[in-house]
Amino acid sequence: MKNILAFDIGGANTKAAFIMTEKGLVKTLKTKLEYFPIWKRGKEQLPSVLRSLKEELTNLAPLTAVGVTMTAELSDAFFTKKEGVNYILDCVSSTFPDVIIFVLNVEAELISIEEAGLEPLKVASANWPATGWMISQAIKNCIIIDVGSTTTSIIPVINGKIAARGKTDLEKLMNGELIYTGSLRTNVAAILSYVPLSKGNALVSSEFFAQSGDAHLVLGNISEVDYVVETPDGRGKTRREAMARLARVICADIDMLSEQEIINIAQCVWEKQIEQISDGLKRVYEGLEFPLGQIPVVVTGLGRKFLAKRAAQKAGFKCIIDIGELLGNNVAIMSPSVGIALMVASKLEGEVVQWKPLLKLAEV
């Protein structure tokens, strides 16, 4: 029996997955997401977040190993990525002093925490290979679109191997594999430059008045439960409060604009995000040698249905596989933490562990 706890430590959300394996088979899988904006609540609170997730998921069962990937090093809680990576590694090491720790790097390799400390930029923002590796065990040729709360990752898999051209965030931003648009936290002013109204176009203010989660709440793409991050104005997450924030984007309010006009703003946000992701997908696809109809798109993350799927359709893809429908909503939302847990278990077993839902995915 092996007990594996894996973390995807993000700037806004820390996600964890716990799996129990026996004789190469996954027997138990649990996941948990903790909203923890590290720049706001304080980096010194990270160890307590890790301990809390451990207690809730493992029921204090002894751990065989811990797996770690991160994106929180980019947060302005740290002056440089190197500082951020080393701080996070120190937190993990001090929280789990007597457990083997594996860190995922951008080459989809699990390395020791000591090796990670020597080459911190190789493990910075390396959560996407975990998702890529997991899907590649079931689908040998595909393009993965993972739309989270903050960003979208586009990950090509060819012949069962991750085929991303970019490794760092900068490289991926340059080739379309990383798009800074997400389901919840994207500033509307970073998505739209103007909003069409009946009397003409209104330029968008550059203030942080509303975010993408407000648009998707108004449109019914997400529920209040899905809106797990803080709102820009600190108010609630009702549809009316979200509409008020969207109206403020063009320096108006809910008394000045009709409900339909505010819905139109939300629709513009949605359409622009779909366009951004679709453009990135087409750029990534252009580097592959597959005819458009012969490679599937696999969608995952919170925005897989209303952003990733729509973007794939807009780009002309016909075969679209929703991870949530096959592996469950929690796995889809937290695919990097689940992926790294499976990677660690496979490393310890000496072969890829078998997980029934993933086997079903291979049959699609």
TIBARO-184368 format. One record per residue (C-alpha): residue in three letters; x negated, y, z negated; chain; residue number from 1. Coordinates in pm, whole numbers, padded with zeros to 5 digits. Each point is the difference from the previous one (the first is absolute). Layout:
BEGIN
R    r      px      py      pz  c    k
R  ALA       X       Y       Z  A  NUM
...
This chain:
BEGIN
R    r      px      py      pz  c    k
R  MET   00000   00000   00000  A    1
R  LYS  -00133   00342   00098  A    2
R  ASN   00149   00332  -00115  A    3
R  ILE  -00083   00298   00221  A    4
R  LEU   00088   00363  -00072  A    5
R  ALA  -00057   00248   00284  A    6
R  PHE   00024   00380   00008  A    7
R  ASP   00047   00253   00277  A    8
R  ILE  -00096   00318  -00187  A    9
R  GLY   00140   00297   00190  A   10
R  GLY  -00005   00370  -00063  A   11
R  ALA   00375   00008  -00063  A   12
R  ASN   00097  -00363  -00060  A   13
R  THR  -00183  -00291  -00155  A   14
R  LYS   00132  -00334   00122  A   15
R  ALA  -00072  -00340  -00148  A   16
R  ALA   00062  -00361   00097  A   17
R  PHE  -00041  -00310  -00216  A   18
R  ILE  -00016  -00347   00150  A   19
R  MET  -00041  -00345  -00153  A   20
R  THR  -00141  -00269   00226  A   21
R  GLU  -00033  -00372  -00046  A   22
R  LYS  -00174  -00240   00239  A   23
R  GLY  -00015   00263   00271  A   24
R  LEU   00368   00095  -00023  A   25
R  VAL   00153   00325  -00128  A   26
R  LYS   00237  -00092  -00280  A   27
R  THR   00089   00344  -00137  A   28
R  LEU  -00009   00355   00139  A   29
R  LYS   00092   00315  -00192  A   30
R  THR  -00043   00363   00103  A   31
R  LYS   00031   00338  -00168  A   32
R  LEU  -00038   00363   00112  A   33
R  GLU  -00094   00276  -00244  A   34
R  TYR   00034   00362   00106  A   35
R  PHE  -00323   00153  -00124  A   36
R  PRO  -00112   00325   00169  A   37
R  ILE  -00356  -00015  -00124  A   38
R  TRP  -00080   00366   00070  A   39
R  LYS   00297   00110  -00209  A   40
R  ARG   00019  -00245  -00289  A   41
R  GLY  -00375  -00025  -00043  A   42
R  LYS  -00253  -00255   00117  A   43
R  GLU  -00074  -00094  -00362  A   44
R  GLN   00345  -00162  -00012  A   45
R  LEU  -00085  -00255   00271  A   46
R  PRO  -00120  -00276  -00237  A   47
R  SER   00327   00013  -00192  A   48
R  VAL   00195  -00032   00328  A   49
R  LEU  -00206  -00307   00095  A   50
R  ARG   00053  -00156  -00343  A   51
R  SER   00374   00068   00014  A   52
R  LEU   00033  -00166   00341  A   53
R  LYS  -00202  -00297  -00122  A   54
R  GLU   00220  -00050  -00305  A   55
R  GLU   00323   00028   00197  A   56
R  LEU  -00101  -00233   00284  A   57
R  THR  -00212  -00266  -00167  A   58
R  ASN   00182  -00043  -00329  A   59
R  LEU  -00352  -00006  -00146  A   60
R  ALA  -00096  -00316   00192  A   61
R  PRO  -00380  -00036   00025  A   62
R  LEU  -00135   00136   00328  A   63
R  THR  -00229  -00187   00236  A   64
R  ALA  -00090   00308   00204  A   65
R  VAL   00100   00357   00082  A   66
R  GLY   00010   00150   00349  A   67
R  VAL  -00024   00373   00067  A   68
R  THR   00051   00236   00289  A   69
R  MET   00050   00373  -00020  A   70
R  THR   00088   00329   00169  A   71
R  ALA   00005   00217  -00316  A   72
R  GLU  -00361   00105   00056  A   73
R  LEU   00129   00253   00255  A   74
R  SER   00203   00177  -00269  A   75
R  ASP  -00125   00342  -00105  A   76
R  ALA  -00037  -00142  -00350  A   77
R  PHE  -00347  -00076   00137  A   78
R  PHE  -00251   00230   00166  A   79
R  THR  -00127  -00268   00241  A   80
R  LYS   00112  -00345   00113  A   81
R  LYS  -00313  -00153  -00153  A   82
R  GLU   00092   00148  -00339  A   83
R  GLY   00355  -00126   00033  A   84
R  VAL  -00095  -00353   00103  A   85
R  ASN  -00250  -00038  -00283  A   86
R  TYR   00244   00138  -00256  A   87
R  ILE   00272  -00243   00109  A   88
R  LEU  -00245  -00292  -00001  A   89
R  ASP  -00108   00095  -00352  A   90
R  CYS   00363   00009  -00113  A   91
R  VAL   00070  -00345   00144  A   92
R  SER  -00322  -00141  -00146  A   93
R  SER   00071   00134  -00349  A   94
R  THR   00363  -00118   00013  A   95
R  PHE  -00096  -00355   00105  A   96
R  PRO  -00345  -00052  -00156  A   97
R  ASP   00012  -00380  -00006  A   98
R  VAL   00163  -00070   00336  A   99
R  ILE  -00156  -00046   00347  A  100
R  ILE   00079   00310   00208  A  101
R  PHE   00006   00011   00380  A  102
R  VAL   00016   00325   00195  A  103
R  LEU   00125   00018   00359  A  104
R  ASN  -00212   00188   00254  A  105
R  VAL   00085   00141   00343  A  106
R  GLU  -00134  -00313   00171  A  107
R  ALA   00274  -00206  -00171  A  108
R  GLU  -00262  -00158  -00227  A  109
R  LEU   00025  -00061  -00373  A  110
R  ILE  -00314   00118  -00178  A  111
R  SER  -00109   00026  -00361  A  112
R  ILE   00063   00314  -00200  A  113
R  GLU  -00377   00053  -00015  A  114
R  GLU  -00029  -00011   00381  A  115
R  ALA   00293   00240   00029  A  116
R  GLY  -00177   00247  -00228  A  117
R  LEU  -00308  -00006   00224  A  118
R  GLU   00202   00080   00315  A  119
R  PRO   00306   00189  -00124  A  120
R  LEU   00105   00133   00341  A  121
R  LYS   00035  -00358   00125  A  122
R  VAL   00283  -00060  -00250  A  123
R  ALA   00163   00344   00021  A  124
R  SER   00354  -00007   00143  A  125
R  ALA  -00034  -00369   00085  A  126
R  ASN   00352  -00116  -00079  A  127
R  TRP   00106  -00039   00364  A  128
R  PRO  -00225  -00306   00063  A  129
R  ALA   00193  -00187  -00271  A  130
R  THR   00325   00043   00192  A  131
R  GLY  -00175  -00079   00328  A  132
R  TRP  -00156  -00317  -00142  A  133
R  MET   00328  -00124  -00147  A  134
R  ILE   00194   00044   00323  A  135
R  SER  -00284  -00143   00209  A  136
R  GLN   00033  -00331  -00184  A  137
R  ALA   00344  -00042   00155  A  138
R  ILE   00001   00203   00322  A  139
R  LYS  -00317  -00012   00209  A  140
R  ASN   00079   00287   00237  A  141
R  CYS   00201   00302  -00111  A  142
R  ILE  -00007   00366  -00097  A  143
R  ILE   00095   00073  -00360  A  144
R  ILE   00165   00328  -00099  A  145
R  ASP  -00001   00062  -00375  A  146
R  VAL   00196   00312  -00096  A  147
R  GLY  -00047   00081  -00366  A  148
R  SER   00106   00297  -00209  A  149
R  THR  -00285   00218   00125  A  150
R  THR  -00169  -00145   00308  A  151
R  THR   00044  -00236   00292  A  152
R  SER  -00262  -00261   00089  A  153
R  ILE  -00006  -00163   00343  A  154
R  ILE  -00200  -00322  -00004  A  155
R  PRO  -00062  -00210   00314  A  156
R  VAL  -00058  -00375  -00046  A  157
R  ILE  -00150  -00192   00292  A  158
R  ASN  -00079  -00373   00002  A  159
R  GLY   00067  -00019  -00372  A  160
R  LYS  -00249   00277  -00085  A  161
R  ILE   00050   00364  -00097  A  162
R  ALA  -00097   00202   00306  A  163
R  ALA   00010   00355  -00141  A  164
R  ARG  -00248   00234   00170  A  165
R  GLY  -00018   00235  -00298  A  166
R  LYS  -00127  -00097  -00343  A  167
R  THR   00008   00327  -00196  A  168
R  ASP   00300   00229  -00037  A  169
R  LEU  -00174   00256   00220  A  170
R  GLU  -00062  -00251   00280  A  171
R  LYS   00355  -00128  -00022  A  172
R  LEU   00146   00350   00010  A  173
R  MET  -00200   00061   00316  A  174
R  ASN   00130  -00305   00188  A  175
R  GLY   00363  -00016  -00113  A  176
R  GLU  -00034  -00288  -00246  A  177
R  LEU   00079   00229  -00295  A  178
R  ILE   00279   00257   00009  A  179
R  TYR   00065   00226  -00295  A  180
R  THR   00376  -00031   00007  A  181
R  GLY   00198  -00209  -00247  A  182
R  SER   00342  -00086  -00137  A  183
R  LEU  -00004   00222  -00309  A  184
R  ARG  -00291   00237  -00060  A  185
R  THR  -00067   00177   00330  A  186
R  ASN   00047   00376  -00017  A  187
R  VAL   00273   00097   00248  A  188
R  ALA  -00217   00296   00102  A  189
R  ALA  -00263  -00252   00118  A  190
R  ILE   00259  -00173   00218  A  191
R  LEU   00194   00287   00158  A  192
R  SER  -00109   00339   00129  A  193
R  TYR   00356   00121   00068  A  194
R  VAL   00362  -00104  -00044  A  195
R  PRO   00264   00053   00272  A  196
R  LEU   00311   00183  -00121  A  197
R  SER   00310   00114   00187  A  198
R  LYS  -00135   00355   00024  A  199
R  GLY  -00354  -00104   00098  A  200
R  ASN  -00312  -00158  -00142  A  201
R  ALA  -00112   00072  -00355  A  202
R  LEU  -00368  -00034  -00081  A  203
R  VAL  -00079  -00218  -00301  A  204
R  SER  -00158   00152  -00309  A  205
R  SER  -00331  -00154  -00105  A  206
R  GLU   00108  -00038  -00363  A  207
R  PHE   00046  -00345  -00157  A  208
R  PHE   00377   00039  -00027  A  209
R  ALA   00108  -00343   00123  A  210
R  GLN  -00151  -00335   00090  A  211
R  SER   00087  -00288   00230  A  212
R  GLY   00184  -00182  -00279  A  213
R  ASP   00254   00282  -00009  A  214
R  ALA   00076  -00041   00370  A  215
R  HIS   00035  -00377  -00027  A  216
R  LEU   00219   00027  -00309  A  217
R  VAL   00234   00243   00176  A  218
R  LEU   00018  -00231   00303  A  219
R  GLY   00059  -00310  -00210  A  220
R  ASN  -00325  -00167   00105  A  221
R  ILE  -00098  -00037  -00366  A  222
R  SER   00189  -00003  -00329  A  223
R  GLU  -00072   00191  -00319  A  224
R  VAL  -00159  -00321  -00132  A  225
R  ASP  -00240  -00007   00295  A  226
R  TYR  -00101   00361  -00066  A  227
R  VAL  -00262  -00101  -00256  A  228
R  VAL  -00217   00315   00016  A  229
R  GLU   00049   00343  -00150  A  230
R  THR   00192   00262   00193  A  231
R  PRO  -00168   00322   00117  A  232
R  ASP   00212   00221  -00227  A  233
R  GLY   00012  -00237  -00297  A  234
R  ARG   00378  -00030   00030  A  235
R  GLY   00199  -00318   00051  A  236
R  LYS   00042  -00243   00287  A  237
R  THR   00365   00042   00089  A  238
R  ARG   00097   00064   00361  A  239
R  ARG   00107   00356  -00087  A  240
R  GLU  -00333   00080  -00164  A  241
R  ALA  -00186  -00143   00299  A  242
R  MET   00210   00216   00235  A  243
R  ALA  -00086   00307  -00207  A  244
R  ARG  -00370  -00074   00039  A  245
R  LEU   00032  -00049   00376  A  246
R  ALA   00186   00329   00039  A  247
R  ARG  -00279   00179  -00181  A  248
R  VAL  -00248  -00117   00265  A  249
R  ILE   00133   00275   00226  A  250
R  CYS   00040   00244  -00292  A  251
R  ALA   00374  -00065  -00026  A  252
R  ASP   00222  -00179  -00250  A  253
R  ILE   00315  -00213  -00012  A  254
R  ASP   00220   00311  -00005  A  255
R  MET  -00158   00133   00321  A  256
R  LEU  -00001  -00321   00204  A  257
R  SER   00278  -00248   00073  A  258
R  GLU  -00036  -00364  -00096  A  259
R  GLN  -00036  -00093   00367  A  260
R  GLU  -00279   00252   00051  A  261
R  ILE  -00193  -00153  -00291  A  262
R  ILE   00065  -00350   00134  A  263
R  ASN  -00143   00123   00332  A  264
R  ILE  -00320   00106  -00182  A  265
R  ALA  -00027  -00348  -00150  A  266
R  GLN   00060  -00153   00342  A  267
R  CYS  -00278   00212   00149  A  268
R  VAL  -00238  -00124  -00271  A  269
R  TRP   00093  -00361   00072  A  270
R  GLU  -00036   00033   00376  A  271
R  LYS  -00337   00174  -00028  A  272
R  GLN  -00136  -00270  -00232  A  273
R  ILE   00114  -00270   00241  A  274
R  GLU  -00176   00187   00279  A  275
R  GLN  -00323   00031  -00203  A  276
R  ILE  -00009  -00372  -00078  A  277
R  SER   00100  -00098   00355  A  278
R  ASP  -00283   00211   00142  A  279
R  GLY  -00249  -00166  -00235  A  280
R  LEU   00132  -00344   00091  A  281
R  LYS  -00042   00069   00371  A  282
R  ARG  -00357   00120  -00053  A  283
R  VAL  -00087  -00318  -00189  A  284
R  TYR   00172  -00219   00258  A  285
R  GLU  -00191   00162   00287  A  286
R  GLY  -00320  -00152  -00140  A  287
R  LEU   00140  -00354   00020  A  288
R  GLU   00029  -00232   00299  A  289
R  PHE   00354  -00120  -00052  A  290
R  PRO   00297   00082   00223  A  291
R  LEU   00256   00205  -00189  A  292
R  GLY   00255  -00278  -00026  A  293
R  GLN  -00243  -00269  -00115  A  294
R  ILE  -00117   00124  -00339  A  295
R  PRO   00235   00041  -00295  A  296
R  VAL   00006   00288  -00243  A  297
R  VAL   00017  -00095  -00369  A  298
R  VAL   00153   00266  -00223  A  299
R  THR  -00051   00030  -00374  A  300
R  GLY   00010   00262  -00276  A  301
R  LEU   00287   00207  -00137  A  302
R  GLY   00056   00165   00339  A  303
R  ARG  -00011  -00316   00207  A  304
R  LYS   00365   00011   00110  A  305
R  PHE   00068   00368   00058  A  306
R  LEU  -00348   00115   00110  A  307
R  ALA  -00225  -00288   00111  A  308
R  LYS   00270  -00195   00185  A  309
R  ARG   00139   00312   00167  A  310
R  ALA  -00351   00108   00105  A  311
R  ALA  -00072  -00342   00151  A  312
R  GLN   00326   00012   00193  A  313
R  LYS  -00078   00351   00122  A  314
R  ALA  -00342  -00121   00121  A  315
R  GLY   00168  -00275   00201  A  316
R  PHE  -00067  -00308  -00213  A  317
R  LYS   00270  -00268   00005  A  318
R  CYS  -00116  -00259  -00254  A  319
R  ILE   00003   00159  -00345  A  320
R  ILE  -00042  -00211  -00314  A  321
R  ASP   00112   00139  -00337  A  322
R  ILE  -00216  -00137  -00284  A  323
R  GLY   00271   00091  -00249  A  324
R  GLU   00247  -00237   00161  A  325
R  LEU  -00244  -00292  -00021  A  326
R  LEU  -00215   00064  -00307  A  327
R  GLY   00231   00222  -00205  A  328
R  ASN   00032   00373  -00058  A  329
R  ASN  -00249   00012  -00288  A  330
R  VAL  -00268  -00172   00205  A  331
R  ALA   00060   00238   00289  A  332
R  ILE  -00030   00306  -00223  A  333
R  MET  -00311  -00133  -00174  A  334
R  SER  -00162  -00203   00277  A  335
R  PRO  -00363   00108  -00073  A  336
R  SER   00015  -00121  -00362  A  337
R  VAL   00164  -00327   00105  A  338
R  GLY  -00254  -00039   00281  A  339
R  ILE  -00301   00044  -00225  A  340
R  ALA   00146  -00241  -00258  A  341
R  LEU   00028  -00263   00273  A  342
R  MET  -00353   00081   00121  A  343
R  VAL  -00148  -00047  -00348  A  344
R  ALA   00189  -00325  -00053  A  345
R  SER  -00119  -00128   00337  A  346
R  LYS  -00361   00092  -00080  A  347
R  LEU   00015  -00192  -00326  A  348
R  GLU   00172  -00298   00162  A  349
R  GLY  -00248  -00012   00287  A  350
R  GLU   00282   00003   00254  A  351
R  VAL   00305   00212   00076  A  352
R  VAL   00268  -00062  -00262  A  353
R  GLN   00337  -00106   00132  A  354
R  TRP   00301   00217  -00072  A  355
R  LYS   00337  -00118   00133  A  356
R  PRO   00136   00343   00107  A  357
R  LEU  -00322   00066   00195  A  358
R  LEU   00035  -00339   00171  A  359
R  LYS   00352   00101   00107  A  360
R  LEU  -00143   00320   00147  A  361
R  ALA  -00234  -00211   00215  A  362
R  GLU   00304  -00167   00156  A  363
R  VAL   00146   00328   00128  A  364
